[in-house]
Amino acid sequence: MKKVFLAAAIAAAFVAMPASAQWYAGIGAGSSKATGIDGPITGAGIPAGTRLTGGDNSKGMYKLYGGYQITPNWGVEAQYADLGNRDVVARNVAGTQIVAGSIKLSQYSIAGTGTLPLAGGFSLLGKLGVSNNRGKISVQGVSDSGSKSSLMAGIGAAYNITPALAVRLEYEDFGKVGDGFGGSIRANAYSVSLKYAF
């Protein structure tokens, strides 16, 4: 019975949405930062003092997103972001390369959004939600992947070029991507995007 009431409440909320509510979509690009990938590697057959290097750096990223602006101040947004491919190298205690590989990071998220309209077509943005972060490591033709859900948050600003077209500048923290050799792997990104409201 609770599910019936919940479904009815959601349906009623959609019916009661104001005429100003609208769908939108966007595409953006920027720079993503990963930390916690580099660090010591231990395990059977791995020489003592071996470290992974090259992963804790910035790479280009792109993202696609879409959402529903329920009111001028509140909305909901879904996003996919490719956070880039990082070349990594395992080195022995002397710093000599043992083996090379790559790590690819990406994320999917759903978040509630808050917008504070300002004068002149400008506005401030905020988002808070859940990100499903994914990583894939490939070494000598062998690959492994995993995912982790984490709290994500973002802040930014927007400027409406026209009533339908806006440019957004954002910083997003996607939280914990997984467990790395150096500790917890985390990722964040700065991006600029174009948003079109239907």
NUSE-225992 format. One record per residue (C-alpha): residue number from 1; residue in one letter; x, y, z. Coordinates in pm, 1 decimal. Layout:
N
<atom><k>NUM</k><r>a</r><xx>X</xx><yy>Y</yy><zz>Z</zz></atom>
...
END
This chain:
198
<atom><k>1</k><r>m</r><xx>0.0</xx><yy>0.0</yy><zz>0.0</zz></atom>
<atom><k>2</k><r>k</r><xx>293.1</xx><yy>234.6</yy><zz>74.9</zz></atom>
<atom><k>3</k><r>k</r><xx>414.9</xx><yy>190.1</yy><zz>-283.1</zz></atom>
<atom><k>4</k><r>v</r><xx>72.9</xx><yy>292.8</yy><zz>-416.2</zz></atom>
<atom><k>5</k><r>f</r><xx>72.9</xx><yy>609.9</yy><zz>-203.5</zz></atom>
<atom><k>6</k><r>l</r><xx>430.5</xx><yy>687.7</yy><zz>-311.8</zz></atom>
<atom><k>7</k><r>a</r><xx>344.5</xx><yy>646.5</yy><zz>-680.2</zz></atom>
<atom><k>8</k><r>a</r><xx>37.1</xx><yy>864.7</yy><zz>-637.9</zz></atom>
<atom><k>9</k><r>a</r><xx>240.8</xx><yy>1134.4</yy><zz>-462.2</zz></atom>
<atom><k>10</k><r>i</r><xx>502.5</xx><yy>1138.5</yy><zz>-737.8</zz></atom>
<atom><k>11</k><r>a</r><xx>235.3</xx><yy>1157.4</yy><zz>-1007.3</zz></atom>
<atom><k>12</k><r>a</r><xx>62.1</xx><yy>1441.3</yy><zz>-823.1</zz></atom>
<atom><k>13</k><r>a</r><xx>390.2</xx><yy>1629.2</yy><zz>-793.5</zz></atom>
<atom><k>14</k><r>f</r><xx>443.9</xx><yy>1612.5</yy><zz>-1167.5</zz></atom>
<atom><k>15</k><r>v</r><xx>90.3</xx><yy>1728.1</yy><zz>-1238.3</zz></atom>
<atom><k>16</k><r>a</r><xx>136.0</xx><yy>2018.1</yy><zz>-997.1</zz></atom>
<atom><k>17</k><r>m</r><xx>461.9</xx><yy>2137.3</yy><zz>-1157.6</zz></atom>
<atom><k>18</k><r>p</r><xx>453.7</xx><yy>2499.4</yy><zz>-1267.7</zz></atom>
<atom><k>19</k><r>a</r><xx>437.8</xx><yy>2608.5</yy><zz>-1629.3</zz></atom>
<atom><k>20</k><r>s</r><xx>795.9</xx><yy>2739.2</yy><zz>-1600.0</zz></atom>
<atom><k>21</k><r>a</r><xx>931.4</xx><yy>2384.7</yy><zz>-1556.3</zz></atom>
<atom><k>22</k><r>q</r><xx>1138.0</xx><yy>2264.4</yy><zz>-1849.9</zz></atom>
<atom><k>23</k><r>w</r><xx>1370.3</xx><yy>1994.7</yy><zz>-1976.2</zz></atom>
<atom><k>24</k><r>y</r><xx>1728.3</xx><yy>2073.6</yy><zz>-2072.1</zz></atom>
<atom><k>25</k><r>a</r><xx>2042.9</xx><yy>1905.3</yy><zz>-2204.3</zz></atom>
<atom><k>26</k><r>g</r><xx>2407.2</xx><yy>2001.9</yy><zz>-2209.6</zz></atom>
<atom><k>27</k><r>i</r><xx>2755.6</xx><yy>1910.2</yy><zz>-2325.4</zz></atom>
<atom><k>28</k><r>g</r><xx>3082.7</xx><yy>2023.3</yy><zz>-2174.8</zz></atom>
<atom><k>29</k><r>a</r><xx>3458.1</xx><yy>1971.3</yy><zz>-2150.7</zz></atom>
<atom><k>30</k><r>g</r><xx>3732.4</xx><yy>2052.5</yy><zz>-1905.9</zz></atom>
<atom><k>31</k><r>s</r><xx>4000.0</xx><yy>1902.7</yy><zz>-1683.8</zz></atom>
<atom><k>32</k><r>s</r><xx>3969.9</xx><yy>1618.8</yy><zz>-1432.8</zz></atom>
<atom><k>33</k><r>k</r><xx>4205.3</xx><yy>1544.9</yy><zz>-1143.8</zz></atom>
<atom><k>34</k><r>a</r><xx>4269.5</xx><yy>1203.2</yy><zz>-985.5</zz></atom>
<atom><k>35</k><r>t</r><xx>4447.5</xx><yy>1138.7</yy><zz>-657.1</zz></atom>
<atom><k>36</k><r>g</r><xx>4535.0</xx><yy>817.1</yy><zz>-473.0</zz></atom>
<atom><k>37</k><r>i</r><xx>4631.2</xx><yy>608.4</yy><zz>-777.0</zz></atom>
<atom><k>38</k><r>d</r><xx>5005.7</xx><yy>632.1</yy><zz>-722.4</zz></atom>
<atom><k>39</k><r>g</r><xx>5164.5</xx><yy>438.3</yy><zz>-439.1</zz></atom>
<atom><k>40</k><r>p</r><xx>5342.7</xx><yy>121.9</yy><zz>-328.7</zz></atom>
<atom><k>41</k><r>i</r><xx>5239.5</xx><yy>-212.6</yy><zz>-479.8</zz></atom>
<atom><k>42</k><r>t</r><xx>5266.0</xx><yy>-529.9</yy><zz>-275.8</zz></atom>
<atom><k>43</k><r>g</r><xx>5175.7</xx><yy>-888.2</yy><zz>-357.8</zz></atom>
<atom><k>44</k><r>a</r><xx>5306.7</xx><yy>-1230.1</yy><zz>-447.3</zz></atom>
<atom><k>45</k><r>g</r><xx>5590.5</xx><yy>-1206.6</yy><zz>-699.5</zz></atom>
<atom><k>46</k><r>i</r><xx>5610.9</xx><yy>-824.6</yy><zz>-683.7</zz></atom>
<atom><k>47</k><r>p</r><xx>5957.3</xx><yy>-697.8</yy><zz>-581.0</zz></atom>
<atom><k>48</k><r>a</r><xx>5973.9</xx><yy>-505.4</yy><zz>-254.2</zz></atom>
<atom><k>49</k><r>g</r><xx>5968.9</xx><yy>-127.4</yy><zz>-304.4</zz></atom>
<atom><k>50</k><r>t</r><xx>5767.8</xx><yy>-137.8</yy><zz>-627.8</zz></atom>
<atom><k>51</k><r>r</r><xx>5553.0</xx><yy>172.2</yy><zz>-681.6</zz></atom>
<atom><k>52</k><r>l</r><xx>5288.2</xx><yy>279.2</yy><zz>-930.3</zz></atom>
<atom><k>53</k><r>t</r><xx>5349.6</xx><yy>625.7</yy><zz>-1079.7</zz></atom>
<atom><k>54</k><r>g</r><xx>5187.3</xx><yy>860.9</yy><zz>-1330.6</zz></atom>
<atom><k>55</k><r>g</r><xx>4825.9</xx><yy>826.6</yy><zz>-1222.5</zz></atom>
<atom><k>56</k><r>d</r><xx>4784.9</xx><yy>1125.2</yy><zz>-991.2</zz></atom>
<atom><k>57</k><r>n</r><xx>4752.7</xx><yy>1395.4</yy><zz>-1255.5</zz></atom>
<atom><k>58</k><r>s</r><xx>4507.3</xx><yy>1602.5</yy><zz>-1455.3</zz></atom>
<atom><k>59</k><r>k</r><xx>4356.4</xx><yy>1492.6</yy><zz>-1785.9</zz></atom>
<atom><k>60</k><r>g</r><xx>4103.8</xx><yy>1629.4</yy><zz>-2030.4</zz></atom>
<atom><k>61</k><r>m</r><xx>3743.4</xx><yy>1527.4</yy><zz>-1972.5</zz></atom>
<atom><k>62</k><r>y</r><xx>3402.4</xx><yy>1566.6</yy><zz>-2133.5</zz></atom>
<atom><k>63</k><r>k</r><xx>3049.6</xx><yy>1526.5</yy><zz>-2006.5</zz></atom>
<atom><k>64</k><r>l</r><xx>2691.2</xx><yy>1494.3</yy><zz>-2122.1</zz></atom>
<atom><k>65</k><r>y</r><xx>2401.7</xx><yy>1586.4</yy><zz>-1896.9</zz></atom>
<atom><k>66</k><r>g</r><xx>2029.3</xx><yy>1639.9</yy><zz>-1894.8</zz></atom>
<atom><k>67</k><r>g</r><xx>1777.2</xx><yy>1748.9</yy><zz>-1639.8</zz></atom>
<atom><k>68</k><r>y</r><xx>1443.1</xx><yy>1890.8</yy><zz>-1545.4</zz></atom>
<atom><k>69</k><r>q</r><xx>1411.5</xx><yy>2239.0</yy><zz>-1397.1</zz></atom>
<atom><k>70</k><r>i</r><xx>1109.3</xx><yy>2194.1</yy><zz>-1172.4</zz></atom>
<atom><k>71</k><r>t</r><xx>1103.5</xx><yy>2556.4</yy><zz>-1051.9</zz></atom>
<atom><k>72</k><r>p</r><xx>1336.9</xx><yy>2850.5</yy><zz>-1119.4</zz></atom>
<atom><k>73</k><r>n</r><xx>1530.3</xx><yy>2741.8</yy><zz>-808.4</zz></atom>
<atom><k>74</k><r>w</r><xx>1511.5</xx><yy>2361.5</yy><zz>-792.7</zz></atom>
<atom><k>75</k><r>g</r><xx>1564.9</xx><yy>2075.6</yy><zz>-1034.5</zz></atom>
<atom><k>76</k><r>v</r><xx>1711.1</xx><yy>1730.4</yy><zz>-1092.6</zz></atom>
<atom><k>77</k><r>e</r><xx>1999.4</xx><yy>1637.2</yy><zz>-1323.4</zz></atom>
<atom><k>78</k><r>a</r><xx>2159.1</xx><yy>1319.1</yy><zz>-1461.3</zz></atom>
<atom><k>79</k><r>q</r><xx>2512.6</xx><yy>1314.0</yy><zz>-1600.3</zz></atom>
<atom><k>80</k><r>y</r><xx>2779.4</xx><yy>1099.5</yy><zz>-1764.4</zz></atom>
<atom><k>81</k><r>a</r><xx>3142.1</xx><yy>1212.6</yy><zz>-1761.7</zz></atom>
<atom><k>82</k><r>d</r><xx>3450.9</xx><yy>1056.5</yy><zz>-1919.9</zz></atom>
<atom><k>83</k><r>l</r><xx>3729.9</xx><yy>1159.1</yy><zz>-1682.6</zz></atom>
<atom><k>84</k><r>g</r><xx>4015.6</xx><yy>1060.8</yy><zz>-1910.3</zz></atom>
<atom><k>85</k><r>n</r><xx>4274.2</xx><yy>789.1</yy><zz>-1959.5</zz></atom>
<atom><k>86</k><r>r</r><xx>4591.7</xx><yy>795.6</yy><zz>-1747.4</zz></atom>
<atom><k>87</k><r>d</r><xx>4914.7</xx><yy>617.3</yy><zz>-1838.6</zz></atom>
<atom><k>88</k><r>v</r><xx>5072.1</xx><yy>451.1</yy><zz>-1535.8</zz></atom>
<atom><k>89</k><r>v</r><xx>5408.8</xx><yy>283.7</yy><zz>-1481.7</zz></atom>
<atom><k>90</k><r>a</r><xx>5517.7</xx><yy>36.3</yy><zz>-1216.7</zz></atom>
<atom><k>91</k><r>r</r><xx>5877.5</xx><yy>108.3</yy><zz>-1108.0</zz></atom>
<atom><k>92</k><r>n</r><xx>6116.6</xx><yy>-80.1</yy><zz>-881.8</zz></atom>
<atom><k>93</k><r>v</r><xx>6296.8</xx><yy>68.5</yy><zz>-581.7</zz></atom>
<atom><k>94</k><r>a</r><xx>6566.0</xx><yy>209.4</yy><zz>-814.4</zz></atom>
<atom><k>95</k><r>g</r><xx>6302.5</xx><yy>388.3</yy><zz>-1025.6</zz></atom>
<atom><k>96</k><r>t</r><xx>6343.2</xx><yy>160.5</yy><zz>-1326.4</zz></atom>
<atom><k>97</k><r>q</r><xx>6025.8</xx><yy>81.3</yy><zz>-1523.3</zz></atom>
<atom><k>98</k><r>i</r><xx>5895.1</xx><yy>-272.0</yy><zz>-1474.9</zz></atom>
<atom><k>99</k><r>v</r><xx>5565.8</xx><yy>-258.6</yy><zz>-1662.7</zz></atom>
<atom><k>100</k><r>a</r><xx>5335.7</xx><yy>9.3</yy><zz>-1810.7</zz></atom>
<atom><k>101</k><r>g</r><xx>4958.2</xx><yy>27.6</yy><zz>-1833.1</zz></atom>
<atom><k>102</k><r>s</r><xx>4664.9</xx><yy>268.0</yy><zz>-1823.9</zz></atom>
<atom><k>103</k><r>i</r><xx>4371.5</xx><yy>359.0</yy><zz>-1602.3</zz></atom>
<atom><k>104</k><r>k</r><xx>4043.2</xx><yy>494.6</yy><zz>-1742.6</zz></atom>
<atom><k>105</k><r>l</r><xx>3798.3</xx><yy>676.3</yy><zz>-1513.2</zz></atom>
<atom><k>106</k><r>s</r><xx>3433.0</xx><yy>768.1</yy><zz>-1573.6</zz></atom>
<atom><k>107</k><r>q</r><xx>3118.4</xx><yy>842.4</yy><zz>-1376.5</zz></atom>
<atom><k>108</k><r>y</r><xx>2737.2</xx><yy>846.1</yy><zz>-1391.1</zz></atom>
<atom><k>109</k><r>s</r><xx>2537.9</xx><yy>1057.8</yy><zz>-1146.7</zz></atom>
<atom><k>110</k><r>i</r><xx>2195.5</xx><yy>1178.4</yy><zz>-1043.5</zz></atom>
<atom><k>111</k><r>a</r><xx>2168.0</xx><yy>1493.6</yy><zz>-836.2</zz></atom>
<atom><k>112</k><r>g</r><xx>1931.9</xx><yy>1756.8</yy><zz>-707.7</zz></atom>
<atom><k>113</k><r>t</r><xx>2017.8</xx><yy>2106.1</yy><zz>-829.1</zz></atom>
<atom><k>114</k><r>g</r><xx>1976.3</xx><yy>2451.1</yy><zz>-680.3</zz></atom>
<atom><k>115</k><r>t</r><xx>1983.7</xx><yy>2774.2</yy><zz>-882.3</zz></atom>
<atom><k>116</k><r>l</r><xx>2005.4</xx><yy>3129.4</yy><zz>-750.8</zz></atom>
<atom><k>117</k><r>p</r><xx>1914.9</xx><yy>3375.7</yy><zz>-1029.8</zz></atom>
<atom><k>118</k><r>l</r><xx>2111.8</xx><yy>3700.6</yy><zz>-1032.9</zz></atom>
<atom><k>119</k><r>a</r><xx>2083.1</xx><yy>4018.0</yy><zz>-1238.2</zz></atom>
<atom><k>120</k><r>g</r><xx>2186.9</xx><yy>4039.2</yy><zz>-1602.1</zz></atom>
<atom><k>121</k><r>g</r><xx>2118.3</xx><yy>3676.5</yy><zz>-1691.1</zz></atom>
<atom><k>122</k><r>f</r><xx>2371.7</xx><yy>3536.2</yy><zz>-1442.8</zz></atom>
<atom><k>123</k><r>s</r><xx>2298.1</xx><yy>3269.2</yy><zz>-1181.8</zz></atom>
<atom><k>124</k><r>l</r><xx>2478.5</xx><yy>3061.6</yy><zz>-920.0</zz></atom>
<atom><k>125</k><r>l</r><xx>2450.0</xx><yy>2681.5</yy><zz>-926.3</zz></atom>
<atom><k>126</k><r>g</r><xx>2479.8</xx><yy>2398.1</yy><zz>-677.3</zz></atom>
<atom><k>127</k><r>k</r><xx>2423.8</xx><yy>2024.6</yy><zz>-696.3</zz></atom>
<atom><k>128</k><r>l</r><xx>2425.1</xx><yy>1734.8</yy><zz>-453.0</zz></atom>
<atom><k>129</k><r>g</r><xx>2367.6</xx><yy>1371.3</yy><zz>-536.6</zz></atom>
<atom><k>130</k><r>v</r><xx>2512.1</xx><yy>1025.0</yy><zz>-588.3</zz></atom>
<atom><k>131</k><r>s</r><xx>2783.1</xx><yy>935.8</yy><zz>-839.2</zz></atom>
<atom><k>132</k><r>n</r><xx>2858.0</xx><yy>585.0</yy><zz>-963.4</zz></atom>
<atom><k>133</k><r>n</r><xx>3231.5</xx><yy>607.8</yy><zz>-1033.2</zz></atom>
<atom><k>134</k><r>r</r><xx>3403.2</xx><yy>355.1</yy><zz>-1257.7</zz></atom>
<atom><k>135</k><r>g</r><xx>3765.8</xx><yy>261.8</yy><zz>-1316.0</zz></atom>
<atom><k>136</k><r>k</r><xx>3932.0</xx><yy>25.5</yy><zz>-1561.4</zz></atom>
<atom><k>137</k><r>i</r><xx>4300.8</xx><yy>-70.5</yy><zz>-1546.3</zz></atom>
<atom><k>138</k><r>s</r><xx>4478.2</xx><yy>-234.6</yy><zz>-1840.3</zz></atom>
<atom><k>139</k><r>v</r><xx>4829.2</xx><yy>-384.4</yy><zz>-1823.4</zz></atom>
<atom><k>140</k><r>q</r><xx>4988.7</xx><yy>-583.5</yy><zz>-2107.0</zz></atom>
<atom><k>141</k><r>g</r><xx>4657.3</xx><yy>-676.4</yy><zz>-2265.5</zz></atom>
<atom><k>142</k><r>v</r><xx>4496.6</xx><yy>-778.9</yy><zz>-1936.5</zz></atom>
<atom><k>143</k><r>s</r><xx>4226.9</xx><yy>-552.6</yy><zz>-1790.0</zz></atom>
<atom><k>144</k><r>d</r><xx>4013.8</xx><yy>-533.2</yy><zz>-1478.2</zz></atom>
<atom><k>145</k><r>s</r><xx>3739.6</xx><yy>-291.4</yy><zz>-1380.2</zz></atom>
<atom><k>146</k><r>g</r><xx>3529.4</xx><yy>-190.7</yy><zz>-1083.2</zz></atom>
<atom><k>147</k><r>s</r><xx>3280.6</xx><yy>69.9</yy><zz>-964.7</zz></atom>
<atom><k>148</k><r>k</r><xx>3194.3</xx><yy>253.3</yy><zz>-646.0</zz></atom>
<atom><k>149</k><r>s</r><xx>2903.1</xx><yy>477.9</yy><zz>-551.1</zz></atom>
<atom><k>150</k><r>s</r><xx>2987.4</xx><yy>796.9</yy><zz>-365.6</zz></atom>
<atom><k>151</k><r>l</r><xx>2836.3</xx><yy>1126.4</yy><zz>-258.9</zz></atom>
<atom><k>152</k><r>m</r><xx>2904.7</xx><yy>1397.0</yy><zz>-518.3</zz></atom>
<atom><k>153</k><r>a</r><xx>2873.4</xx><yy>1774.4</yy><zz>-499.8</zz></atom>
<atom><k>154</k><r>g</r><xx>2921.0</xx><yy>2063.5</yy><zz>-737.4</zz></atom>
<atom><k>155</k><r>i</r><xx>2916.8</xx><yy>2442.2</yy><zz>-750.5</zz></atom>
<atom><k>156</k><r>g</r><xx>2926.4</xx><yy>2682.9</yy><zz>-1039.6</zz></atom>
<atom><k>157</k><r>a</r><xx>2787.3</xx><yy>2979.4</yy><zz>-1227.1</zz></atom>
<atom><k>158</k><r>a</r><xx>2585.5</xx><yy>3023.6</yy><zz>-1544.7</zz></atom>
<atom><k>159</k><r>y</r><xx>2510.2</xx><yy>3295.5</yy><zz>-1794.8</zz></atom>
<atom><k>160</k><r>n</r><xx>2200.6</xx><yy>3291.4</yy><zz>-2015.6</zz></atom>
<atom><k>161</k><r>i</r><xx>2301.8</xx><yy>3392.5</yy><zz>-2367.9</zz></atom>
<atom><k>162</k><r>t</r><xx>1937.5</xx><yy>3360.4</yy><zz>-2471.4</zz></atom>
<atom><k>163</k><r>p</r><xx>1631.5</xx><yy>3237.8</yy><zz>-2275.7</zz></atom>
<atom><k>164</k><r>a</r><xx>1706.3</xx><yy>2885.3</yy><zz>-2404.5</zz></atom>
<atom><k>165</k><r>l</r><xx>2087.6</xx><yy>2879.3</yy><zz>-2430.9</zz></atom>
<atom><k>166</k><r>a</r><xx>2326.3</xx><yy>2915.5</yy><zz>-2137.7</zz></atom>
<atom><k>167</k><r>v</r><xx>2695.2</xx><yy>2864.7</yy><zz>-2066.6</zz></atom>
<atom><k>168</k><r>r</r><xx>2797.1</xx><yy>2702.4</yy><zz>-1735.3</zz></atom>
<atom><k>169</k><r>l</r><xx>3126.9</xx><yy>2696.7</yy><zz>-1547.2</zz></atom>
<atom><k>170</k><r>e</r><xx>3142.8</xx><yy>2425.1</yy><zz>-1278.9</zz></atom>
<atom><k>171</k><r>y</r><xx>3356.2</xx><yy>2245.9</yy><zz>-1024.4</zz></atom>
<atom><k>172</k><r>e</r><xx>3243.3</xx><yy>1893.0</yy><zz>-929.0</zz></atom>
<atom><k>173</k><r>d</r><xx>3377.5</xx><yy>1655.3</yy><zz>-665.9</zz></atom>
<atom><k>174</k><r>f</r><xx>3281.4</xx><yy>1297.4</yy><zz>-753.1</zz></atom>
<atom><k>175</k><r>g</r><xx>3404.6</xx><yy>1151.8</yy><zz>-425.2</zz></atom>
<atom><k>176</k><r>k</r><xx>3571.3</xx><yy>814.3</yy><zz>-391.4</zz></atom>
<atom><k>177</k><r>v</r><xx>3632.1</xx><yy>622.9</yy><zz>-713.3</zz></atom>
<atom><k>178</k><r>g</r><xx>3783.6</xx><yy>315.0</yy><zz>-548.9</zz></atom>
<atom><k>179</k><r>d</r><xx>4077.2</xx><yy>185.1</yy><zz>-348.1</zz></atom>
<atom><k>180</k><r>g</r><xx>4422.2</xx><yy>248.7</yy><zz>-494.2</zz></atom>
<atom><k>181</k><r>f</r><xx>4770.6</xx><yy>141.6</yy><zz>-401.7</zz></atom>
<atom><k>182</k><r>g</r><xx>4828.9</xx><yy>481.5</yy><zz>-243.8</zz></atom>
<atom><k>183</k><r>g</r><xx>4494.6</xx><yy>484.1</yy><zz>-58.3</zz></atom>
<atom><k>184</k><r>s</r><xx>4149.1</xx><yy>596.8</yy><zz>-165.2</zz></atom>
<atom><k>185</k><r>i</r><xx>4125.7</xx><yy>709.6</yy><zz>-527.6</zz></atom>
<atom><k>186</k><r>r</r><xx>3923.7</xx><yy>1030.9</yy><zz>-560.6</zz></atom>
<atom><k>187</k><r>a</r><xx>3830.5</xx><yy>1240.2</yy><zz>-863.4</zz></atom>
<atom><k>188</k><r>n</r><xx>3709.0</xx><yy>1591.1</yy><zz>-936.4</zz></atom>
<atom><k>189</k><r>a</r><xx>3671.6</xx><yy>1814.1</yy><zz>-1241.3</zz></atom>
<atom><k>190</k><r>y</r><xx>3647.1</xx><yy>2170.4</yy><zz>-1367.4</zz></atom>
<atom><k>191</k><r>s</r><xx>3437.3</xx><yy>2217.0</yy><zz>-1680.4</zz></atom>
<atom><k>192</k><r>v</r><xx>3267.0</xx><yy>2465.1</yy><zz>-1909.3</zz></atom>
<atom><k>193</k><r>s</r><xx>2948.7</xx><yy>2359.9</yy><zz>-2090.2</zz></atom>
<atom><k>194</k><r>l</r><xx>2660.9</xx><yy>2473.4</yy><zz>-2304.1</zz></atom>
<atom><k>195</k><r>k</r><xx>2306.6</xx><yy>2403.2</yy><zz>-2182.5</zz></atom>
<atom><k>196</k><r>y</r><xx>1998.8</xx><yy>2414.8</yy><zz>-2403.3</zz></atom>
<atom><k>197</k><r>a</r><xx>1647.6</xx><yy>2431.5</yy><zz>-2254.8</zz></atom>
<atom><k>198</k><r>f</r><xx>1361.6</xx><yy>2281.3</yy><zz>-2455.4</zz></atom>
END
